[in-house]
Amino acid sequence: MVSTNDEVFTGKSEVILIEDKNAAKQFEKMTGQYNSFHSCDPQWYPSRQALKLDPKGKALKDDEILQNLPVGTTATLYFKDLGPQVGWTMVFLSEYAGPLFIYLLFYFRLPYIYHHKHAFTSSPYPAVTLACVCHSIHYIKRLIETIFVHRFSHGTMPLRNIVRNCLYYWGFSAWLAYYINHPLYTPPYYGNKQVNYALAMFVICQAGNFSIHLALNNLRSDGSKARKIPYPTKNPFTWLFFFVSCPNYTYEAGAWFSFTIMTQCVPVGLFTLISFIQMTIWAKGKHYTYIREFKEYPDLRMPIIPFLL
């Protein structure tokens, strides 16, 4: 038997009481519970729901079995409305398509961006053109990975977050592009040598990042969402797994660091620093999750920088 604490289900602060969890076969997994509410009211689609054993605790996973929960014969679940949701594929496509096109607006110096006399002119410095190519390749790669490579353990995210994420990526892209493509932009101090070394590092990091994403994709080739320990493969770019838990972030940080050297532009450096701080936070979270879930997790690994961080 299943009931809520209100006659009218609002989805704001509901308590679901399952009086006999052993008899509730239709709710054997949390997905059954989600589908039950969805059938009662279409606005509560499964990805919008969160069920908890404690109001301040973590949401129960979709594949958790009701009979295995640490409760007695009477199970009290707390419902939370997560708000409108959007799929991760759409999130990433929105985040990455914007910077790709926004940067090109500045590269081609469309009217009203700079002084009218510079409209549709081009920079005389090869570093500016090369920066545009590298920036475009980076985001085209991300779009391709989103469509063909990435597998998402969580299907959706709150709709309100996509606005914040897009403002971050789109805003920074416009800021970087404005200065790199500005008519008064000056090339790197050490000239072509500096640009070429940075380009080589950028290409290596992009190839490494793509290789890591393919390796992570292969961990879930069977369609499973269960977390597994990633290990190096025959691909040399994946050997960074010997030393760090999240080499995709290591390569991503390296790519932006090389882009900073290539352009010698302060806004790019600030974006690289902020991105590195955020990726370090994510890497540490994933690293400690691996350690907590797997007793045999390699001791040599660090979150993002070998032997250091």
N, C-alpha and C positions, 0 to 999 in steps of 0.2 A: 504494500500500500504506500502510495506517495502523496504527500500533501504539502501545501505552502502555508505560511503564516498569515496570508491575506486572502480574502475571497476574490479580489481582483488582482491579478498578477501584473505588477508594474515593472519588475526587473531591476529595481533600484536597491532594495535591501531585503531580499527574500530569504527565508529559511525553508529548505526542502527537507521534509522528514520522511525517511524510508523506514517504516515500522518493522519490516521483516526483510533484511537485505538478502537472505538466502532464498527467499521465495520470489524476489524481484528479478526474474530471469531476463526480462526485456531490458533491464538496466545493468546487465552483467559488466559492461564496460561504460566508461564515461561517455563515449560516443552515443550510446543508447539513450542516456539521460539528455544529452544535447538535442537529439532528434525528437525526443518526447516534447520538449518545450517548443521546438520549431513547428511541430504538428499542431500544437495548441494555438500558436500565434506566429504567423510567418515572419514578423519583424525580428524575432529572436532566432536568427539563423545560427547554426552551430559555432561558426568562427567568432561570433559576437558574444558568446557566453563564456563565463569562467565559473567553475565550481570549486569550492574550497572546504576543507574540514574545519578551518579556523578563519574568522573574518579577516585577520591580518596575515594569514599564511599564504603560501604559494598555491597557484591554481593547480588542480589535478591534471595529469596528462591524459590525453585522449585514450590511450591504450591501457590505462590502469584499470584493474578488475575490481569491481565493487566488493566482492567477497574477501578480497585480500587487504582491504583498508583496515587500519588499526582502530576499529570501533567495535562495539558490541553488536547485538542483533538489531538494535535501532541505530540507524546512521543519520546524522544531521549534517546536511550539506548547505553551504552558503553560496548563493547565486550572486554574480556581479555582471552587470552589463558593461562590456568593453567598448561600446559605441560602434558606429559604422566602421566597417573594415574594408581594406583594399588588398588585393593579392600582391605578394612580393615581386612578382614579375613586372606588374604594372608600376610598382614603386621604383624599381631600378631603371626601367625604361624611361620614366619621367625624369629621374635624377640625372641620368647620363645623356639623354638626347639634348637636354637644354644646354649644357656647357659646350657640346659639340657645335651647335648652331650659333650660340651667342658669341663664341670666340671668333667665328668666321665673320660676323658683322663688323667686328673691330679690325680684323686683318684686312678686309677689303675697304675699310674706312668709308663706310656708308655716310651719307650726309647727316649733319647735325650731331655727329659724335665728336669730331674735331672741327677745327676752323674750316669754313666752306672751301677755302682754296686747296685743302688737302683731300677733299672728297674723291674717292675712287683712285687715289694715288697709292703707290707701293713703297715700302721701305727699301733703301739701297743696301741694307745689310743682310747677308745670307743667314745670319743667326735668327733673324725675325721669321724668315720663311721656314727655316728648319724647326723653329719652335712651334709654328702653326702645324706643320706636318706631324711632329711628335705628339702634340696635344690632341690632334684629331685621331691619330692611331690609338692613343690611350683610351679614348672614350668609345671609339668604334669597337675595340677589343672588349671593352666592358659590356657593350650592347650585345655582341655576339655571344659572350659568356652567359649573359642573362637569359638569352633565348635557347641556347644549345647545351650549355655546360652545367650551370648551377642547379643544385637540388636543394630545396628549402625544407628544413625540419619544421619550421612554423609557416603555415600557409598564408597568413595575413598579418597586417599591422594596422593600428588605428588610422583612420582617414586623416585625422588632424595632424598626424606626424609627417605625412607626405608634404604638406605645405612647408613645415619647418625644414625638412631635408632638402627640398628643392630650393628654398631660399639660400641655404648654405652653399650648395654646389653651384647654382646659377649665379649667385651674388659674387662668390669668389672668382668664378670664371670670368665674369665681366670686369672685375677689378684687375685681375692679372692681365687680361687681354688689353685693357685700356692703356696700361703702362708699357707693355712689351711692343705694342703696335703704334705707340705715340710717335708723331713726327720728330719729337725731340729725344727720342730714345737713343742711347749710346751703346755700342756693342761691348762685349766682355773685354776686360782689360788685357788679357793675354791673347786675344784674337782667335784665329782659327784653331790653334792648338788646344785652347781651353774648350772651345765648342766641340771639337772632334772627340776629345777624351770624354766629355760629358755625354756625347751621343752614343759612344760605345757602351758606357755604363747604363744608359737609358735602355738601349736595345737588350742588353743582357738581363736587366731587371724585368723588362716586359716579358721576355721569353720565360724567365724563371717564374714569374707570377702566374702566367698562363699554364705552365707545367704543373704547378702546385694545385691549381684549380681543377685540372684534369685528374690528378691523383686523388683529390678529395671526392671528385665525382665518381671515380671508380670504386670507392669504398661503399657506395650505395647503389652499385649497378644492379643489385637484386631488388631494388625498390624499397628496401628497409630504411626506417628512420632511426634505427638504433645507433648510438654513438660507438665508433670504433677507433682504435689507435692507428693513426696514419704512420706508415713507415716509408723509408726511401725505396725507390724503384731503380731500374736500370738507367733511367733518365738522370744524367748528372745534376740537373737543376733541382731534383728532389732530394739530393743528398744533404741539403740544409736541414732536413728532418732529423738528422743525427744530432743537431745542436739546438734547434728551437722547435717549439710547439706550433707556431703560426708563421711559417716561412713566407706565406702569401703576403702577410703584413710587412715582413722584412724586405721583400722585393718591392712592394708598393712604396715603402718609405725610401728605398734606394732610388726608385724611378723619379720621385719628386725631388729628391736631393740632387740628382743629376740634372734635372730640369732647372733647378735653381742655379747651378753652376753654369749651365748652358746660356741662360738668359741674363744672369747676374742682375736680377731684379728683386728689390726688397719685398714687394707684395708676394712674390712667389715663395720667398724664404719664410715669410710669416705663415702662409698657407701650409707649407711643408711642416713647419714646427707644430702648428695646431693639429694637423692630420696625424703627425707622429704621436703626439700626446694621446689623441683619441684611440689610435690603433694600439698603443701600448696598454691602455685600459682594457680594450677588448681582448687583446692577447693574454693579459694576466688572468682575466676571467675564464677564458677557455683553458689556459694552462692549469689552473687550480681545479677546474672541473675534471680534467683528465686525471690529475693526481688523486682526487677524491673518489673517482669511479673505478680506477684501475690500479690495483696494487702493484702490478708489474710494469707500471709506466716508467720509461727510461729516466734514470736519475740525472743524466748529463744535460738534458734539455732545459733551456731557459725559455721564457715566453716569446721574445722577439729578437733580441740581440745575443749571439752566441757568447757564453761565458760571462755575460755582464748583466743583462736585463731581461 
